[in-house]
Amino acid sequence: MKIAMIGTGYVGLVSGACFSDFGHDVICVDKDAGKIEALDAGRMPIYEPGLDALVAANVAAGRLSFTTDLEPAVAEADAVFIAVGTPSRRGDGHADLSYVFGAAEELAATLDHDCVIVTKSTVPVGTGDEVERILRDQAQGRAHSVASNPEFLREGAAIGDFKRPDRIVIGAEDTRGEAVLREIYRPLFLNEAPILVTRRRTAEMIKYAANAFLATKITFINEVADLCEAVGADVQDVARGIGLDNRIGAKFLHAGPGYGGSCFPKDTLALLKTAQDNDVPLRLVEATVQANDLRKRAMGRKIIAAMGGNARGKTVALLGLTFKPNTDDMRDSPSLAIVQTLLDAGARVTAYDPEGMAIAAPMMPEVEMKDSAYAAAEGADAVAIVTEWDAFRALDLARLGATMAGRLLVDLRNIYRREEVARHGFRHIAIGTSGD
């Protein structure tokens, strides 16, 4: 099938590349000429494992191309996906839908044939209705079908998630929209990926409900970790113990410094705003958002406490800055709040991240970026692991400690065993265990 993808951000680029790998002809459209020029030259605007090779292969095969010009991109399209950003709106936390509605208006003025328009962006309930109204008001006799097809991609594992999904959600108000989307996803039938077909508003709600639930699960285990520290229990064993219950499951039960990224923070806020607009309290989600915000600065204070409660004039080396490994995404990363807390306390901060430093540097100009974990640790009074990159799982602890001013390792991701660290003379402060 012929597909146009509006937006070459994280969702649009990964989805477009994967659809083309299924054998569809895909044109990705973006108004950012610099981004399109970079993509044409084979340079990815985001870091995602395997994406550069996937894009290159499908460009070479003639199934994937990039343009700034909407009209020729949609001229023969069977389906047009809207995959533009929906950031939190400044001031009130609502999802900013200006890019979605702007794309719909341009499509309404451009499309000269009946087409299926699919919202791939994460949008509040009822957005598809407004997209349909925009298209209908300028339809000029054309009959467009508007559907919802939310994405469930994890940064750092997006290609695998797209090709081996837990489920495919199709929100459609007519048989045409459903049929076109089923045909687009037909290559996944051999993987027996379940397809859930719902009404459009229900599909929009599924995405927000899923993200809010996962955010709540992360926040729950983080609060349990705090209690474990107080009573002398081990949160890792607690997480394993409850995760073996099939009703709960083991995923998203890893205690840490709080969630961040492009989805959970903005989507929980947007869901709360939708609930408030409809006079429906979502107290669990409200508590989740508040607890997660407070936790990030609390992790900075945890590092300070480990140094005796005084960070002034001391150096802290942070290993990892992105909100999770295998991405360069710094949006709402816990490291932002941790850095600010340390700087406010008078500490000098150095840092190393395998992929995120170019984006992080202008966001935290007072932090000294280094070219390796060992360079960051040189002369440091403490090293804190903030992001669990694989490169940090097997550090040469003897080498690390030899250049430090003090042997203190604050492990905010619980990737080291205390006994192993102690053999190299380190004090080890972890998450969810008492003592050091």
Residue pairs with C-beta under 8 A, 6 or more apart in sequence:
1 24
1 25
1 78
1 79
1 180
1 183
1 184
2 24
2 25
2 76
2 77
2 78
2 79
3 16
3 19
3 24
3 25
3 26
3 27
3 77
3 78
3 79
3 80
3 81
3 184
4 26
4 27
4 28
4 29
4 70
4 73
4 74
4 77
4 79
4 80
4 81
5 12
5 15
5 16
5 19
5 26
5 27
5 28
5 29
5 80
5 81
5 83
5 120
6 12
6 29
6 30
6 70
6 80
6 81
6 82
6 83
6 84
6 103
6 107
7 28
7 29
7 30
7 82
7 83
7 84
7 85
7 99
7 103
7 121
8 16
8 28
8 29
8 30
8 32
8 35
8 36
8 39
8 45
8 66
9 45
9 46
9 83
9 84
9 85
10 46
10 48
10 153
10 155
10 158
10 262
10 329
11 83
11 120
11 121
11 151
11 153
12 28
12 30
12 81
12 83
12 84
12 120
13 28
13 39
13 44
13 45
13 46
13 51
13 55
14 48
14 51
14 153
14 158
14 159
14 162
15 81
15 83
15 120
15 151
15 162
16 26
16 28
16 64
16 81
16 83
17 26
17 51
17 54
17 55
17 58
17 64
17 159
18 54
18 159
18 162
18 163
19 26
19 184
20 26
20 58
20 61
20 63
20 64
21 54
21 57
21 58
21 63
21 163
22 184
22 187
22 188
23 63
23 187
24 63
24 184
25 63
26 58
26 63
26 64
26 65
27 64
27 65
27 66
27 67
27 72
27 73
27 77
28 39
28 64
28 65
28 66
28 67
29 66
29 67
29 68
29 69
29 70
29 73
29 74
30 36
30 66
30 68
31 68
32 68
33 68
35 45
36 66
36 67
36 68
38 44
38 45
39 45
39 55
39 66
40 66
42 52
42 55
42 56
42 59
44 51
44 52
44 55
46 327
46 328
46 329
47 326
47 327
47 328
47 355
48 155
48 156
48 158
48 159
48 326
48 327
49 156
49 157
49 159
49 326
50 159
51 158
51 159
54 159
55 64
58 64
59 65
67 73
70 106
70 107
70 110
71 110
74 80
74 107
74 110
74 111
74 115
75 112
77 115
78 115
78 116
78 180
79 115
79 116
79 117
79 118
79 180
79 181
79 184
80 107
80 111
80 115
80 116
80 117
80 118
81 118
81 119
81 120
81 149
82 100
82 103
82 104
82 117
82 118
82 119
82 120
82 121
82 131
83 120
83 121
83 151
84 99
84 100
84 102
84 103
84 121
85 96
85 99
85 121
86 95
86 96
86 97
86 99
86 100
86 121
86 122
86 123
86 266
86 270
87 95
87 96
87 266
88 94
88 95
88 96
88 265
88 266
88 269
88 270
89 95
89 96
92 273
93 269
93 270
93 272
93 273
94 124
94 269
94 270
94 273
95 122
95 123
95 124
95 266
95 270
95 273
97 123
97 124
97 127
97 130
99 121
100 119
100 121
100 123
100 127
100 131
101 130
101 131
101 134
104 117
104 130
104 131
104 134
104 135
105 134
105 138
107 117
107 135
108 134
108 135
108 137
108 138
108 139
109 138
111 142
111 144
112 142
113 142
114 142
114 143
114 144
114 145
115 142
115 144
115 145
116 144
116 145
116 146
116 147
116 176
116 177
116 180
116 181
117 131
117 135
117 144
117 145
117 146
117 147
118 146
118 147
118 148
118 149
118 177
118 181
119 127
119 128
119 131
119 146
119 147
119 148
119 149
119 204
120 149
120 150
120 151
122 150
122 151
122 207
122 208
122 211
122 263
122 267
122 270
123 148
123 204
124 204
124 208
124 270
124 271
124 273
124 274
125 201
125 204
125 205
125 208
125 274
126 201
126 204
127 204
128 146
128 147
128 148
128 171
128 200
128 201
128 204
129 200
129 201
131 146
132 144
132 146
132 173
135 144
135 146
136 144
145 172
145 173
145 174
145 176
145 177
145 180
146 173
146 177
146 200
147 170
147 171
147 172
147 173
147 177
147 178
147 180
147 181
147 200
148 169
148 170
148 171
148 172
148 200
148 203
148 204
149 168
149 169
149 170
149 171
149 181
149 203
150 169
150 171
150 203
150 204
150 206
150 207
151 162
151 207
152 161
152 165
152 166
152 167
152 169
152 207
152 210
153 161
153 162
154 161
155 261
155 262
155 324
155 326
155 327
155 329
156 324
156 325
156 326
156 327
157 326
163 188
163 191
164 191
164 193
165 188
165 193
166 193
166 194
167 193
167 194
167 195
167 196
168 185
168 188
168 193
168 194
168 195
168 196
169 196
169 198
169 203
169 206
169 207
170 177
170 178
170 181
170 182
170 195
170 196
170 197
170 198
170 203
171 197
171 198
171 199
171 200
171 201
171 202
171 203
171 204
172 178
172 181
172 197
172 199
172 200
173 199
173 200
178 197
182 195
185 193
185 195
196 206
198 206
207 267
208 267
208 270
208 271
208 274
209 271
211 263
211 264
211 267
211 268
211 271
212 267
212 268
212 271
212 282
212 285
212 288
214 252
214 264
215 259
215 264
215 267
215 268
215 285
215 288
215 289
215 292
216 284
216 285
216 288
217 252
217 253
218 252
218 256
218 258
218 259
218 264
218 292
219 258
219 259
219 287
219 288
219 291
219 292
219 295
221 235
221 239
221 252
221 253
221 254
221 255
222 255
222 256
222 258
222 291
222 292
222 295
222 431
223 291
224 235
224 238
224 239
224 255
224 432
225 235
225 255
225 431
225 432
226 432
227 233
228 234
228 235
228 238
228 432
228 433
228 434
229 431
229 432
229 433
229 434
230 434
231 434
232 434
233 432
233 433
233 434
234 432
234 433
235 255
235 414
235 431
235 432
235 433
236 255
236 414
236 432
236 433
238 432
239 250
239 253
239 254
239 255
240 250
242 248
242 253
243 249
243 250
243 251
243 253
244 250
254 413
254 414
255 414
255 431
255 432
256 334
256 388
256 412
256 413
256 414
256 431
257 295
257 296
257 299
257 334
257 338
257 386
257 412
257 413
257 431
258 292
258 293
258 295
258 296
258 299
258 334
259 265
259 292
259 323
259 332
260 296
260 323
260 324
260 331
260 332
260 333
260 334
261 323
261 324
261 327
261 329
261 331
261 332
261 333
262 329
262 331
264 332
265 289
265 292
265 331
265 332
266 332
268 285
268 288
268 289
269 289
271 282
271 285
272 282
272 285
272 286
272 289
275 281
275 282
275 285
295 334
296 334
296 336
296 337
296 338
297 337
297 338
297 340
297 341
299 334
299 337
299 338
299 341
299 386
299 412
300 337
300 338
300 339
300 340
300 341
300 342
300 345
301 341
302 410
302 412
302 429
303 311
303 316
303 338
303 342
303 382
303 384
303 410
304 310
304 311
304 341
304 342
304 345
304 347
306 382
306 408
306 410
306 427
306 429
306 436
307 314
307 316
307 381
307 382
307 406
307 408
310 345
311 342
311 345
311 346
311 347
312 345
312 346
312 347
313 346
313 347
313 348
314 347
314 348
314 381
314 382
315 347
315 348
315 349
315 350
315 379
315 380
315 381
315 382
315 405
316 342
316 347
316 348
316 349
316 350
316 380
316 381
316 382
316 383
316 384
317 349
317 350
317 351
317 352
317 370
317 373
317 376
317 377
317 380
317 382
317 383
317 384
318 335
318 338
318 339
318 349
318 350
318 351
318 352
318 367
318 376
318 384
318 386
319 351
319 352
319 353
319 373
319 376
319 383
319 384
319 385
319 386
319 387
319 389
319 392
320 335
320 352
320 353
320 356
320 385
320 386
320 387
320 388
320 389
320 392
320 413
321 330
321 333
321 335
321 351
321 353
321 356
321 357
321 360
321 364
321 386
321 387
322 328
322 329
322 330
322 333
322 335
322 353
322 355
322 356
322 360
322 387
323 329
323 330
323 331
323 332
323 333
323 334
323 335
323 387
324 387
324 388
325 387
325 388
325 389
325 390
326 355
326 389
327 355
327 356
328 355
328 356
328 358
328 359
329 356
329 359
330 336
330 356
330 359
330 360
330 363
333 356
333 387
334 386
334 412
335 351
335 360
335 364
335 386
335 387
336 363
336 364
338 384
338 386
339 349
339 351
339 364
339 366
339 367
342 349
343 349
343 366
348 368
349 364
349 366
349 367
349 368
350 367
350 368
350 369
350 370
350 375
350 376
350 377
350 378
350 380
351 357
351 360
351 364
351 367
351 368
351 369
351 370
351 376
352 369
352 370
352 371
352 372
352 373
352 375
352 376
353 360
353 387
353 389
354 389
354 391
356 387
357 369
360 367
360 369
361 367
361 369
370 376
370 378
373 391
373 392
373 395
373 400
374 396
374 399
374 400
374 403
376 383
377 383
377 400
377 403
377 404
378 403
378 404
379 403
379 404
379 405
380 404
380 405
380 406
381 404
381 405
381 406
381 408
382 406
382 408
382 409
382 410
383 400
383 404
383 408
383 409
383 410
384 409
384 410
384 411
384 412
385 392
385 409
385 410
385 411
385 412
385 413
385 415
385 416
386 412
386 413
387 413
388 413
388 415
392 415
393 415
397 420
397 421
397 424
397 426
398 424
400 424
401 407
401 424
401 425
401 426
407 424
407 425
407 426
407 427
408 426
408 427
408 429
409 416
409 421
409 426
409 427
409 428
409 429
410 429
411 421
411 428
411 429
411 430
411 431
412 431
413 431
414 430
414 431
414 432
416 428
416 430
418 428
418 430
418 433
418 436
421 428
422 428
427 436
428 436
429 436
